[in-house]
Amino acid sequence: MKYLLLAALLAGLILPGSATSAQDVVGKEKGTVSMIGKDEGVVTIPSNHSVDETVDRLKNILRSKEITLFALIDHSGEAAKVGLKMPPTKLLIFGNPKGGTPLMLAAPSIALDLPLKILVSEDAQGKVWLSYNSPEYLKERHGLPSNLLPNIAVIEILAANAGE
C-alpha cells in the first residue's frame, strides 16, 4: 500500500491535473476504475493500452454508441510538424445533440465545454492516461440541474471502457 501511495504522489508531480496528495487516490474494486486526481475539475485515469490503441478503442466505443466524433486533434503530431517533440498526446472531441441540446437550453454557458472531450496522453515514463472534465465539476461550473447530469456523466464510462 505504501508503494501505491508513493506512486500516486509521484504521478501527481508528473501529470498536470493529477493527484497532489495520498487522499486523492481512490481504491479500485472490481467493476470500478482507479481515479487519480480531480484537481480543478479534471479527472485522470490510467489506460492499459498505448495512446493509439486507447484512441482506437474510444473511437470504436463512440461509433458503437452512435456518438459523433467531431474531431481528433493530434497535439504531438502537430508539434512534430514544427520541429517540436512531445509525448503522444491526442484529444477526441465528441457528442450527441440529443444529450447536449437539453444541457445548453438549461445552462447556455455549458456550450463552452461541449462537445465533450477526452485527452489521451503518455507521460515521461511511458504510462498512458485518459483525462476529462468531471461531470460534477461541469454541473457546478454551469449550474446544471441534477436531472441532466447523466447526459454528461457518460464520459466516465466511455473513458473507463477505453482504458481497460
C-alpha positions in Angstrom: 0.0 0.0 0.0 2.9 2.3 0.8 4.2 1.9 -2.8 0.8 2.6 -4.3 0.6 5.8 -2.4 4.1 6.7 -3.3 3.4 6.0 -7.0 0.3 8.2 -6.8 2.2 11.0 -5.2 4.9 10.8 -7.8 2.3 10.7 -10.6 0.9 13.9 -9.1 4.3 15.6 -9.6 4.5 14.5 -13.2 0.9 14.8 -14.6 -0.9 18.1 -14.7 -4.3 17.8 -13.0 -3.3 14.6 -11.2 -3.1 13.7 -7.6 -1.3 16.0 -5.2 -1.8 14.0 -2.1 -2.4 10.5 -1.0 -6.0 11.5 -0.2 -6.6 12.0 -4.0 -6.2 8.2 -4.6 -9.4 6.2 -4.8 -9.3 2.4 -4.3 -10.0 0.1 -7.2 -12.7 -2.5 -6.8 -13.9 -5.0 -9.4 -16.0 -3.1 -11.9 -14.8 0.3 -10.9 -11.9 2.5 -12.0 -9.0 3.8 -10.0 -9.0 7.5 -10.3 -6.1 9.8 -9.7 -6.8 13.4 -9.2 -9.8 15.6 -9.6 -7.8 18.7 -9.4 -9.6 21.7 -10.8 -12.3 19.5 -12.3 -10.0 17.3 -14.3 -10.3 13.5 -13.8 -7.3 11.5 -14.9 -7.4 7.7 -15.1 -4.8 5.1 -16.4 -5.1 3.2 -19.6 -3.8 -0.3 -20.1 -3.0 0.5 -23.8 -0.8 2.7 -25.9 -2.1 6.2 -26.9 -3.0 4.9 -30.4 -4.7 1.8 -29.1 -6.6 3.8 -26.5 -7.8 6.3 -29.2 -8.9 3.4 -31.4 -10.8 1.8 -28.6 -12.5 5.1 -27.8 -13.4 5.7 -31.4 -14.9 2.2 -31.7 -16.9 2.7 -28.5 -18.2 6.1 -29.7 -19.2 4.5 -33.1 -21.0 1.6 -31.4 -23.0 4.1 -29.2 -23.7 6.3 -32.2 -21.9 9.2 -30.7 -20.4 11.6 -33.2 -16.6 12.1 -33.2 -16.4 15.7 -34.3 -12.6 16.0 -34.2 -9.4 14.1 -33.3 -6.6 16.5 -32.6 -3.1 15.0 -32.6 -1.2 17.6 -30.5 2.1 15.6 -30.7 1.7 15.2 -34.4 1.2 18.9 -34.9 4.2 19.7 -32.6 6.4 17.4 -34.8 5.3 19.4 -37.9 7.0 22.5 -36.4 10.1 20.6 -35.2 9.0 20.2 -31.6 8.8 17.0 -29.6 6.3 15.9 -27.1 5.0 12.5 -25.9 2.0 11.1 -27.8 -1.0 13.3 -27.0 -4.4 13.2 -28.7 -7.7 14.9 -27.9 -11.0 13.5 -29.0 -14.0 15.8 -29.2 -17.3 14.1 -29.4 -21.0 14.4 -28.5 -24.6 13.8 -29.3 -27.1 16.7 -29.9 -29.8 14.6 -28.2 -27.8 14.8 -24.9 -26.1 18.2 -25.4 -29.0 20.3 -26.5 -31.0 20.0 -23.3 -27.9 20.9 -21.3 -27.4 24.1 -23.4 -31.1 25.0 -23.1 -30.8 24.7 -19.3 -27.5 26.5 -19.0 -26.2 28.1 -22.2 -22.7 28.6 -20.8 -22.2 24.8 -20.9 -21.6 25.3 -24.7 -18.1 26.4 -23.7 -17.4 22.9 -22.5 -19.4 21.0 -25.1 -18.8 18.8 -27.1 -17.3 16.6 -24.6 -13.5 15.9 -24.7 -11.2 13.2 -23.6 -7.4 13.7 -23.7 -5.3 10.6 -24.2 -1.6 11.2 -23.3 1.6 9.5 -22.5 3.8 10.7 -19.6 7.6 10.7 -19.4 7.6 7.1 -18.1 5.5 5.8 -21.0 2.3 5.4 -19.0 -0.9 6.3 -20.8 -3.6 8.4 -19.2 -7.2 9.5 -20.1 -8.3 12.9 -18.8 -11.6 14.6 -19.0 -13.7 17.3 -17.2 -15.5 15.9 -14.2 -19.3 15.9 -14.9 -19.9 17.1 -11.3 -17.4 20.0 -11.9 -19.3 20.9 -15.1 -22.6 20.7 -13.3 -21.3 23.1 -10.6 -19.5 25.4 -13.1 -22.5 26.0 -15.2 -25.3 25.5 -12.7 -26.8 22.5 -14.5 -29.9 20.8 -12.9 -29.1 17.4 -11.4 -31.5 15.6 -13.6 -29.4 16.5 -16.6 -26.1 15.2 -15.1 -26.5 11.8 -16.8 -26.2 13.5 -20.2 -22.5 14.2 -19.5 -21.7 11.5 -16.9 -21.5 9.0 -19.8 -17.9 10.3 -20.3 -16.8 8.4 -17.2 -18.0 5.1 -18.6 -16.5 5.9 -22.1 -13.1 6.7 -20.6 -13.1 3.7 -18.3 -14.0 1.3 -21.1 -11.4 2.8 -23.4 -8.7 2.4 -20.8 -9.5 -1.1 -19.5 
